[in-house]
Amino acid sequence: VYVATNDGFLHAVDAATGAERWAWLPARLLARQQALYLDPPTPVRQYGLDGELRLYIRNNDGTPGIGGNEQAILVFGMGRGGTAVFALDVTNPAAPVLLWQIDRQTPGYGALGQTWAAPEIAKIRVGSGVREAVILSGGYDDAQDNRGWHEDSVGNALYFIDLLTGERLWSAGAAGHGHDLVLPAMRNSIPAAPRVVDLTGDGLADRLYVGDMGG
């Protein structure tokens, strides 16, 4: 069982015993551990790993357990905790491996907002080949916490990301962030998870739906 918590840790818990096997802390959250330990009174709520988790099984043979060519990959964001997305290989649950991490400072991802929703993972056709892609909504612009309706400067994007490397395969959004598809009407952040649909039954994604903060 994998659980993300606001102290910033991803916890791996043995489902049979309830004992923790390990906990992983992103390096970017290390600096706040001292303040959490001291626990001073504060009116400001702090968040660590507040996002949803997505577990994807590559080469899934449909039987219980992980074996053969199967590979278990956990992909998750930070929710209110930040703008990063992480991918961990947990095929061996005793020895997790960080595959990649991206955030707003990563080249090509400058439009990322707070990464609230669990990304979708689907097979898509890229050129003449097929890639397994993380389909990620741009996230939440925390300027929306202020009263009044307004357009957003981050989060108003969609990203297709290579599952194994974190490479940006394609993105859409407003001008100014180097998107492959520039859509001036994409003016509001997208904290919701996309819904991906295979219309033809060939195992490849054909369409996706997502809602933004503009309604």
C-alpha positions as MATLAB code, in Angstrom:
seq = 'VYVATNDGFLHAVDAATGAERWAWLPARLLARQQALYLDPPTPVRQYGLDGELRLYIRNNDGTPGIGGNEQAILVFGMGRGGTAVFALDVTNPAAPVLLWQIDRQTPGYGALGQTWAAPEIAKIRVGSGVREAVILSGGYDDAQDNRGWHEDSVGNALYFIDLLTGERLWSAGAAGHGHDLVLPAMRNSIPAAPRVVDLTGDGLADRLYVGDMGG';
ca = [
       0.000    0.000    0.000;
       1.417    3.387   -1.035;
       0.348    6.524    0.834;
       1.490   10.118    0.309;
       1.347   12.442    3.319;
       1.694   16.133    4.093;
       4.972   15.662    5.973;
       6.338   15.081    2.469;
       6.901   11.327    2.537;
       5.673    8.566    0.287;
       5.133    5.588    2.586;
       5.187    1.948    1.480;
       3.197   -0.218    3.895;
       3.016   -4.015    3.973;
      -0.645   -4.773    3.274;
      -0.575   -7.980    5.311;
       0.988   -6.619    8.497;
       0.575   -2.836    8.404;
       4.331   -2.437    8.940;
       6.124    0.261    6.988;
       8.654   -1.102    4.495;
      10.184    2.238    3.577;
       9.463    5.933    3.170;
      10.765    8.220    0.430;
      11.176   11.988    0.732;
      11.740   14.184   -2.348;
      14.929   16.206   -1.867;
      13.020   19.448   -2.442;
      11.074   18.845    0.792;
      14.082   18.076    2.978;
      14.541   21.678    4.155;
      11.088   21.823    5.785;
      11.651   18.779    7.999;
      13.340   20.852   10.730;
      10.298   23.101   11.083;
       7.983   20.077   11.168;
      10.103   18.556   13.906;
      10.026   21.755   16.004;
       6.295   22.125   15.295;
       5.920   25.866   16.069;
       2.388   27.323   16.146;
       1.500   28.761   12.739;
      -1.699   30.000   11.063;
      -0.458   28.776    7.660;
      -1.169   25.226    6.595;
       1.862   23.525    5.040;
       1.593   20.761    2.459;
       4.072   18.109    1.352;
       2.916   15.324   -0.956;
      -0.767   16.195   -1.217;
      -1.465   14.778   -4.679;
      -3.154   11.604   -5.852;
      -1.201    8.474   -6.817;
      -1.429    6.504  -10.055;
      -0.048    2.966  -10.296;
       0.530    1.644  -13.805;
       1.564   -1.912  -14.727;
       3.532   -2.167  -17.967;
       3.142   -5.417  -19.940;
       0.277   -6.363  -17.641;
      -0.583  -10.060  -18.038;
      -3.799   -9.717  -16.038;
      -2.830  -12.088  -13.229;
      -2.167  -11.083   -9.602;
       1.371  -10.140   -8.656;
       4.278   -8.687  -10.608;
       6.308  -11.152  -12.670;
       7.797  -11.850  -16.065;
       8.145   -8.642  -18.107;
       5.744   -6.671  -15.941;
       6.873   -3.365  -14.480;
       5.062   -1.384  -11.772;
       5.417    2.396  -11.995;
       3.975    4.879   -9.523;
       3.328    8.396  -10.877;
       2.155   11.253   -8.658;
       2.186   15.001   -8.128;
       2.357   17.194   -5.031;
      -1.124   18.691   -4.790;
      -0.898   21.830   -2.663;
       2.711   20.939   -1.907;
       4.236   22.116   -5.182;
       4.490   21.876   -8.952;
       6.486   18.658   -9.323;
       5.598   15.224  -10.704;
       7.534   12.072   -9.804;
       7.768    8.583  -11.320;
       9.035    5.683   -9.190;
       9.658    2.138  -10.352;
       8.237   -0.075   -7.582;
       8.462   -3.384   -9.473;
      10.549   -4.636   -6.575;
       8.637   -3.182   -3.609;
      11.734   -3.551   -1.426;
      13.925   -1.478   -3.761;
      12.155    1.526   -5.348;
      13.935    3.462   -8.106;
      13.279    7.104   -9.011;
      12.808    7.155  -12.792;
      12.354   10.911  -13.243;
      10.998   14.116  -11.773;
       9.805   17.312  -13.426;
       8.527   20.655  -12.172;
       7.860   24.184  -13.388;
      11.616   24.845  -13.606;
      12.219   21.851  -15.894;
      12.722   23.019  -19.493;
       9.507   22.547  -21.447;
       7.251   22.504  -18.367;
       7.058   26.200  -17.499;
       3.241   26.243  -17.468;
       2.856   23.701  -14.660;
       0.754   24.766  -11.713;
       0.264   22.846   -8.475;
       0.020   19.205   -9.545;
      -3.277   18.147   -8.002;
      -4.728   15.319  -10.088;
      -3.413   11.825  -10.657;
      -2.226   11.695  -14.270;
      -3.655    9.263  -16.772;
      -1.323    6.802  -18.497;
      -2.117    5.553  -21.986;
      -0.556    4.287  -25.177;
      -0.438    6.880  -27.943;
       0.874    6.888  -31.490;
       3.889    9.167  -31.969;
       5.037    9.257  -35.573;
       5.319    5.666  -36.736;
       5.705    4.227  -33.241;
       3.700    3.753  -30.063;
       4.721    5.320  -26.762;
       3.380    4.889  -23.246;
       2.579    8.405  -22.104;
       1.703   10.147  -18.876;
      -1.158   12.483  -19.779;
      -0.988   15.335  -17.306;
      -3.255   18.311  -16.788;
      -1.449   21.590  -16.156;
      -2.544   21.837  -12.531;
      -3.916   24.545  -10.264;
      -2.945   28.217  -10.213;
      -3.022   29.138   -6.514;
      -3.921   32.696   -7.496;
      -7.419   31.189   -7.729;
      -7.441   31.199   -3.913;
      -8.104   34.940   -4.122;
     -11.643   36.192   -4.489;
     -12.994   37.152   -7.856;
     -12.852   35.492  -11.257;
      -9.676   35.824  -13.263;
      -7.628   34.115  -15.924;
      -4.560   32.085  -14.981;
      -0.890   32.384  -15.845;
       0.035   28.757  -15.015;
      -1.796   25.446  -15.090;
      -3.538   26.247  -18.383;
      -1.886   23.416  -20.290;
      -1.920   19.714  -21.111;
       1.208   17.563  -21.322;
       2.036   14.184  -22.882;
       5.147   12.803  -21.119;
       7.183    9.678  -21.846;
       6.435    7.248  -19.024;
       9.992    5.936  -18.666;
      12.073    9.081  -19.188;
       9.974   12.144  -18.338;
      10.616   13.558  -21.822;
       7.922   15.955  -22.995;
       6.367   14.371  -26.069;
       3.775   17.084  -26.755;
       1.926   19.871  -25.012;
      -0.910   22.296  -25.614;
      -1.612   25.608  -23.944;
      -1.523   29.373  -24.196;
       1.335   31.199  -25.902;
       4.603   31.818  -24.111;
       5.614   28.325  -22.938;
       6.801   26.692  -26.163;
       3.770   24.435  -26.593;
       3.425   22.267  -29.674;
      -0.194   23.377  -29.997;
      -0.867   26.997  -29.021;
      -4.474   27.588  -27.965;
      -5.180   31.233  -27.037;
      -8.561   30.218  -25.599;
      -6.842   28.041  -22.954;
      -6.919   30.760  -20.299;
      -7.745   28.838  -17.110;
      -5.804   26.358  -15.005;
      -6.718   22.665  -15.111;
      -6.484   20.938  -11.709;
      -8.794   18.095  -12.798;
      -7.533   14.768  -14.101;
      -8.041   14.124  -17.819;
     -10.240   11.257  -18.941;
      -8.718    9.351  -21.843;
     -10.857    7.337  -24.256;
      -9.960    4.616  -26.766;
     -12.791    4.944  -29.289;
     -11.649    2.263  -31.724;
     -10.617   -0.517  -29.330;
      -7.077   -0.758  -30.704;
      -5.450   -0.031  -27.334;
      -4.405    3.497  -28.331;
      -5.834    6.712  -26.891;
      -7.982    8.655  -29.356;
      -9.575   11.435  -27.330;
      -9.420   13.067  -23.926;
     -11.792   15.222  -21.904;
     -10.885   17.591  -19.092;
     -12.469   20.522  -17.255;
     -10.783   23.776  -16.257;
     -11.295   26.482  -13.636;
     -13.165   28.574  -16.189;
     -16.015   26.088  -16.310;
];
